[in-house]
């Protein structure tokens, strides 16, 4: 069963209503309603999941608060992609003990990828007695019944899903009206040897096309101007369905909707990047001219040990096709440095990949062993000092390439979505267009959430400067 039965979703929504009525009976509604705080770690999929957690919290009668100290319900949505992310989450959960000491009625729930691992869930159960419950990535919809039970019978619960389904119809509380996440599928079947995702998010599950389109319509009606379609591997969309759709069909259907908005997507696996996908990017005006295509390594030997199922030559052929179809496309990638057994020759092949592709930007990481993955047991683990030195060389090369690539925009007039204000100067606006770097310019804050036209006046490694010409 891929999709959760509507009756089971309705049971949870009924539990949410029961919690809301409970608070109303105590005179805790409106401005007196209990507060909720959601702490999110990790990827865009976790951000999307947190918006559903927030929607369920609101359905239960909670109001959003700005700090955990104000909250009666704290939800921590965790990440497991690297050990550092897990340790950071555990550290912050540890700090919440002091808030619980001051507010004994506080409910603390921990969800996401980290707690899908039994050893992490057990640690929270045994070493964090103030945590009320955990729920894995297959049990987000169960939040209302977990909160209800914590309120009424004070029972600690630690949920491990036996199967991963898709729960349609859950409420949504979005952080920003003009930017939206839209999940098209969940899980992964690739089993890259370094990656924990298939173990913590389950096998690939595609949402029905009509459900995706209906949610896109809702987001557009609610003011979304920038919609990012999400999946661990969006290029695998539809392989588990009988209708014969693929991800290019999703792009065409969403782009056909009326409205002034643009579409992004991530993440794409190279082995499944099709000619139809490239054609969609080239022909659909609403698709941002940007492709995130993780390569991970430029060495065929390393790619084989990673179980990536493509070669460097094949990857470069995809880049050539993409640039032939969309000559000025912005390209980004993920790269792992210091994978077990990586030689200096292997690493140099990765540097050559950067020189060939000339990415606008990369997301690079030093290899982090994950318990339960094949790579964690591989021989020839690379010493940290070697990985760090290689990592610094990689960044130095890519920063030089990024500087060069960013300069091509100087003097161009571009349409950007104004996303907010600069982190360093609230009088400066920040926007994004087809390029991946943020664009900073002086303008009125009433531009936030809408499109405007700018002329790029300067570039640096990590951002662009512009003047508004609207």
Helices and strands as residue ranges (DSSP letters): H 6-25, G 30-32, E 35-40, H 44-59, E 63-64, G 68-70, E 73-78, H 83-102, E 107-112, G 114-116, H 118-127, E 133-135, G 140-142, H 143-152, E 157-159, E 179-183, E 185-186, H 197-201, E 205-206, H 209-221, E 226-230, G 234-236, H 247-255, E 262-266, E 268-269, G 270-272, H 275-283, E 290-294, H 300-306, H 312-325, E 330-337, H 344-357, E 361-366, G 374-377, H 384-407, E 413-421, E 428-432, E 438-442, G 445-447, E 451-459, E 463-468
